[in-house]
């Protein structure tokens, strides 16, 4: 297993952050593999995959770089310069993040790609403009595949960060990291297990520690030695499906728009994180609506591990179904 050795200062300042570039990298990798784990992501992929295929067909250098540096089926290792750690600012800007990729020295880019490729580079990648091509590729994928969907994705990611930050404040790092991704957990005594791969421990003393959610099912680790270390992980919430749940108008008039939306989405058990993502409501509002629905016995809850899942009772089902009946 891979361990990061972390001192008290690094642990105390560690935090969950957003990264538009990390979201773009996750989306690019999913598009290349044509992998979508649930209906919401499938709908997105069906919409943008033709543009991605045309993009890669028109730029064979970029396509080979993606295959060797991000998919890397042979080594399972990303080319480090393609996945820089986030800057960790409150309002991340995609252009600032991609500028880090563009500024990579050409020799380092080639060396990183050789590691991920597991051997000498193919002739098509033996060139000095790899960082510029990588940055341009990320910018183009961001333009057509991520930016148009970013407001929705950002709400999903922020909901995950809010829920995990709350867990962190209440129960510490062990609870916040539970279920983050198979292989990552807090072992105590300054030891953070980041995956199950067998690599030597890395000393992250005095560095910044970031946890970065993405909507992709694929995660990775990344670092700038001695400065920033980040674990990118799949977020808990899912993107809404192609046909969002519609809140019956009569139910909205009866309960109010927000409360009716929460009740309508409880057709199967959901966490507050998922409800925040699906409804677009603040966490506090979702919590208040759930409290009232529980008191009215229209909803109930059960614990799953450290998560609490909410669902409609029979009375809640009857109320929602009655409004859907023609």
SVG drawing of the C-alpha trace seen along z (x, -y; Angstrom):
<svg xmlns="http://www.w3.org/2000/svg" viewBox="-57 -33 72 36">
<polyline fill="none" stroke="black" stroke-width="0.4" points="0.0,0.0 1.1,-3.6 1.5,-5.8 1.9,-9.6 3.6,-10.5 2.1,-13.7 2.9,-15.9 0.5,-17.6 0.7,-21.0 -0.1,-19.4 -3.0,-17.5 -4.4,-20.5 -4.4,-22.6 -5.6,-19.8 -8.8,-20.5 -11.3,-19.5 -11.1,-21.8 -12.5,-22.1 -10.5,-21.8 -12.0,-22.5 -8.8,-21.0 -9.2,-17.8 -12.8,-17.5 -11.7,-18.0 -9.0,-15.3 -11.5,-12.9 -14.0,-13.6 -11.3,-13.3 -10.3,-9.9 -13.9,-8.7 -14.5,-9.9 -11.4,-8.1 -12.5,-4.9 -16.2,-5.6 -17.0,-4.7 -20.2,-6.0 -21.3,-4.4 -24.8,-5.8 -27.6,-7.3 -26.7,-10.9 -23.2,-10.5 -24.3,-8.3 -26.5,-11.2 -23.6,-13.6 -21.3,-11.2 -23.8,-10.6 -24.0,-14.4 -20.3,-15.2 -18.6,-12.0 -19.0,-12.9 -17.1,-16.2 -14.4,-14.3 -13.9,-11.8 -13.7,-14.5 -11.2,-16.4 -8.9,-13.4 -9.1,-12.4 -7.9,-15.9 -5.0,-15.9 -3.2,-12.5 -0.4,-13.9 -2.9,-14.8 -4.7,-11.5 -1.5,-9.5 -0.5,-11.7 -3.9,-10.9 -3.5,-7.2 0.1,-7.1 -0.2,-9.7 -3.7,-9.4 -5.1,-6.1 -1.8,-4.3 -3.2,-0.8 0.3,0.7 1.5,-1.0 -1.6,-2.5 0.4,-5.6 -0.5,-9.1 2.2,-11.3 2.8,-13.6 2.9,-16.8 -0.6,-16.1 -2.1,-15.9 -0.7,-18.7 -2.1,-19.2 -4.7,-21.9 -3.7,-25.4 -6.0,-25.2 -7.5,-28.7 -11.1,-29.3 -12.4,-30.2 -10.3,-28.0 -9.9,-29.3 -9.4,-26.8 -7.0,-29.0 -4.7,-29.4 -4.6,-25.6 -4.0,-24.8 -1.2,-27.4 0.8,-25.1 0.7,-22.3 1.7,-24.8 4.7,-25.9 6.2,-22.4 9.8,-22.1 9.7,-20.0 12.4,-17.5 10.3,-16.9 7.1,-16.3 8.9,-13.7 10.4,-12.0 7.0,-11.9 5.4,-10.3 8.2,-7.7 7.3,-6.6 3.5,-6.4 4.2,-4.7 6.5,-2.1 9.3,-2.7 10.7,-4.8 8.2,-7.2 6.8,-6.6 8.3,-9.0 5.1,-11.0 5.6,-12.2 9.4,-13.0 8.9,-16.7 9.3,-19.9 5.8,-21.3 4.1,-18.5 3.2,-20.9 1.5,-23.4 -0.4,-20.6 -1.5,-19.1 -2.7,-22.5 -4.6,-23.2 -6.2,-19.7 -7.4,-20.3 -8.7,-23.8 -10.7,-22.4 -12.2,-19.5 -13.1,-22.0 -14.8,-24.2 -17.1,-21.6 -17.4,-18.8 -17.2,-20.4 -17.8,-24.1 -21.4,-24.0 -22.2,-21.5 -20.0,-23.1 -22.7,-24.8 -24.5,-21.5 -21.3,-19.6 -20.0,-22.3 -23.2,-21.9 -22.6,-18.1 -18.9,-18.5 -19.6,-21.3 -22.3,-19.1 -19.7,-16.4 -17.2,-18.8 -19.8,-20.2 -20.8,-16.8 -17.2,-15.5 -16.0,-18.8 -18.9,-18.4 -17.7,-14.8 -14.2,-16.0 -15.2,-18.7 -17.4,-16.2 -15.4,-13.0 -11.9,-13.7 -10.0,-12.4 -10.8,-8.8 -14.6,-9.5 -14.2,-12.0 -12.1,-9.6 -14.3,-6.5 -15.8,-5.4 -13.8,-8.0 -12.4,-5.4 -11.2,-1.8 -7.7,-1.9 -7.7,-5.3 -7.9,-5.6 -6.4,-7.4 -4.2,-4.9 -3.2,-7.2 0.3,-8.2 0.7,-10.5 0.1,-7.8 -2.4,-8.4 -2.9,-5.4 -3.7,-6.8 -4.1,-3.6 -3.3,0.1 -0.3,-0.1 3.1,0.9 5.2,-2.3 7.7,-3.6 6.2,-6.1 6.3,-9.8 7.1,-12.4 4.6,-15.2 5.8,-17.1 5.2,-20.8 3.3,-20.5 -0.3,-21.3 -2.8,-18.5 -5.8,-18.6 -8.7,-16.2 -10.4,-16.8 -13.8,-15.4 -14.6,-14.7 -17.7,-13.3 -15.7,-10.6 -15.5,-7.2 -11.7,-7.3 -9.4,-8.9 -5.7,-9.5 -2.9,-10.9 -0.8,-13.9 1.9,-16.0 4.5,-18.7 7.3,-17.3 7.4,-19.0 4.8,-21.6 1.4,-20.2 -0.1,-16.7 -3.6,-15.8 -5.9,-12.8 -8.5,-13.1 -11.5,-10.9 -15.0,-10.1 -17.6,-12.2 -20.6,-10.7 -23.4,-12.4 -24.3,-11.5 -25.3,-13.8 -29.0,-13.9 -30.4,-11.6 -31.4,-12.8 -35.1,-13.1 -35.1,-14.9 -37.8,-14.2 -40.6,-16.6 -42.2,-18.0 -46.0,-17.9 -47.4,-21.5 -50.2,-20.7 -47.6,-19.1 -45.4,-22.2 -48.4,-24.4 -49.2,-22.2 -45.7,-21.8 -43.7,-24.5 -41.3,-24.1 -38.3,-23.0 -40.0,-20.6 -42.0,-19.1 -38.8,-18.6 -37.0,-16.8 -40.0,-14.5 -40.3,-13.8 -36.6,-12.8 -36.9,-10.3 -38.3,-7.6 -35.2,-5.7 -32.9,-6.2 -30.7,-9.3 -28.2,-11.1 -28.3,-14.8 -25.3,-15.2 -27.3,-13.6 -30.3,-15.7 -28.3,-18.9 -26.9,-18.0 -30.3,-17.0 -32.3,-19.9 -29.7,-22.7 -30.8,-23.7 -28.4,-24.7 -27.5,-22.0 -29.2,-23.9 -32.5,-24.1 -32.4,-20.4 -31.9,-19.6 -34.8,-21.8 -37.1,-20.2 -36.1,-16.7 -36.7,-17.5 -40.3,-18.6 -40.9,-15.6 -39.7,-13.2 -41.9,-14.9 -44.9,-14.6 -44.0,-10.9 -43.8,-11.4 -40.1,-10.4 -38.0,-8.1 -34.2,-7.4 -31.8,-4.6 -28.0,-4.5 -25.7,-2.9 -22.2,-2.9 -21.5,-6.5 -24.1,-7.8 -27.7,-8.5 -30.1,-7.7 -33.6,-9.2 -36.6,-7.7 -40.3,-8.1 -42.7,-6.3 -45.9,-4.7 -47.7,-7.9 -45.1,-9.9 -45.5,-7.6 -49.3,-7.9 -49.1,-11.7 -46.6,-11.9 -48.4,-9.2 -51.8,-10.9 -50.5,-14.1 -49.1,-12.1 -52.4,-10.3 -54.1,-11.8"/>
</svg>
